[in-house]
Amino acid sequence: MRLTLSRSGGFAGIRRPPVTVDTSELSQAEAGRWQRLLDEARFFDLPERPLAPGLPDRFEYTLEVVPDEGAPRTLTFREDDAPRPLLELARR
C-alpha cells in the first residue's frame, strides 16, 4: 500500500511538499500499524471532503491511499475535526 500525504494551511498558509510512504518498504509490524490506523479511522467510509467549514489557521491534509488491491482513494480532512487515528497517521 502506498500513502501520500499533503499538508496546507496554518497561520502562514504554506503548502509543504507531499510525503509518500510505501508500506512494502516497512517492517511487517510497522506496515500493520499504518493499516490499523486507517482501519480505526474508517478511512474508506469517511466523506471525501469535510462537511462544514473549518476553523481559521488550522492545517488541512489530503491523504491518498493506493491499496495493494482495489481502487485508490483520496480524502481531505482538517486537524480540527479529523478522527484521532487519521491525525496520528498524519503525524507519523
MIRODO-634279 format. One record per residue: x, y, z of N, C-alpha, C, O in turn; residue in three letters. Coordinates in steps of 0.1 Angstrom, whole numbers, plus 2048, in hexadecimal, padded with zeros to 3 digits. Example, Ala and Ser with C-alpha at 12.3 -4.5 7.8 and 13.67 -1.06 7.14 Angstrom:
2
8847C784E87B7D384E8847DF84E88E7DF855ALA8807EA8478897F584788180084F88680B850SER
! end
This chain:
92
8097F480080080080080980C80081480D806MET8058167F980C8237F880382E7FD7F88307F9ARG80883680680184280C80984E80981584F80ALEU8028588048088658018008708087F4871806THR807878810800882819806890815812892814LEU7FD8998138008A78117FA8AF81C7EF8AC821SER8018BA8217FB8C282B7FC8D18268068D5820ARG7F18D88297F18E68267EA8EE8317E58E783BSER7EA8FB8307E390383A7EC9078467F8909844GLY7E69098517EE90E85C7EE91D85C7E8923853GLY7F59238647F69328657FB9388587F5942854PHE80593385280B93984680593383980793882FALA7FD92883B7F792282F80191C8267FE91A81AGLY80C91782B81791182381390382080F8FB828ILE8158FF8138138F180F8208EA80E82A8EF807ARG8228DF81582E8D881682E8CD80B8238C9806ARG8398C980683A8BE7FC8338B18028348AF80EPRO82D8AA7F982689D7FE83189380383C8937FFPRO82D88B80C83588081282E87380E822871810VAL83686A80983185D80583785280D84485280FTHR82F84881183483C81882F83081182382F80EVAL83882780E83481A80883681081284180D817ASP82B80A81782B8018228337F481E8377EC827THR8357F181183D7E580E84B7E78118537DD812SER84F7F481485D7F681885F7F782786A7F982BGLU8547F582E8557F583D8557E78428527DD83BLEU8597E684F8577D98568497D58568407DD855SER8467C88588387C38588317CA8648257CD862GLN8377CB86F8317D187B82D7E08788227E587BALA8377E78728347F686F8297F7865821800866GLU82A7EF85A81F7EF8508127EC8568087F2852ALA8117E38608057E08678007EC86F7F37ED870GLY8097F487480480087C7FD80A8737F380F876ARG80380C8677FD81585D7EF8108597E5818859TRP7EE8038577E17FD8537D77FE85E7CB80185CGLN7DB7FC86A7D37FD8767CD80B8787C180C87AARG7D58158767D18238777C682686C7BC82D86FLEU7C88218607BE8238567B181C8597A6822857LEU7B281085E7A680886279F80F86E79381186DASP7A68148787A081A88379982787F78F82B885GLU79F82E87679983B87178D838868786842865ALA78C82C86378182885978383184D77A836847ARG79083284879483A83D78B83883178784282BPHE78882C82D78182A82177282C82276A82C819PHE76D83082F75F83383175D842833751846833ASP76784A83576685883776386082B76685B820LEU75C86B82C75A87482076787981A77187A822PRO76787B80D77487F80777988D80B78489080BGLU76F89680F7738A381476B8A68217618A0823ARG7708B08297698B483575B8B983175A8BF827PRO7528B783A7448BB8377418C983B7388D0835LEU7498CF8447478DC8497548E484875F8DE848ALA7538F184875F8F98487678F78547628F585FPRO7758F885377D8F685E78190386577D90E861GLY78890287078D90D8777989148707A090D869LEU79A9218717A592886A7B29238707B492087BPRO7BC9248677CA92186A7CD91386F7D7911876ASP7C490A86B7C68FC86E7CC8F58627CB8F9857ARG7D38E98657D88E285A7CE8DA8537C48D5859PHE7CF8D88467C78CF83E7D08C58377DA8C9832GLU7CC8B98377D38AE8327CC8A78267BF8A7826TYR7D38A381C7CE89A8127D688D8127E288E810THR7CF8828137D58758147D086D8097C486A807LEU7D98688017D685E7F67DB8517FA7E784F7FEGLU7D38477FA7D68397FD7D48317F17C98307EBVAL7DF82A7ED7DF8217E27E18137E77EC80F7EAVAL7D680B7E97D87FE7EF7DE7F47E67DF7F77D9PRO7E37E97EB7E97DF7E27DF7D97D97E27D67CDASP7D37D97DE7C77D47D67BC7DE7D77BA7E37E2GLU7B57E17CD7A97EA7CE7AD7F87C97B87FA7C5GLY7A38007C97A480E7C37AB8177CD7A88167D9ALA7B38207C87B882B7D17AD8347D67A38357CFPRO7B083B7E17A68447E67AE8507EC7B884F7F2ARG7A885C7EA7AE8687EF7A486F7F879886F7F5THR7A98738047A087980E7A78868137B3886815LEU79F8908147A489D81A79E89E82879189C82ATHR7A68A28327A18A38407A88AE8467B48B2842PHE7A28B48517A98BF8587AD8BA8667A78B186CARG7B68C186C7BB8BD8797B18BF8847B18B988FGLU7A78C888179D8CB88C7918C288C7898C3895ASP7908B98827848B08837878A287E77E89A87BASP79489F87C79889187779788788279A88A88EALA79487B87F7958708897A486F88E7AD871887PRO7A586C89B7B286B8A17BC8628997C8866898ARG7B88568947C184E88D7C78548807D285287DPRO7BF85D87A7C486486E7CE86E8727D887086BLEU7CC87587D7D687F8817E38788857EE87D883LEU7E286D88C7ED8658907F5861883801862883GLU7EE85C8797F485886D7FB864866806863861LEU7F58708667FB87C860808880868811885861ALA80887E87581488287C81F87887A82B87C87CARG81C86B87682786187482F86686883885F864ARG
! end
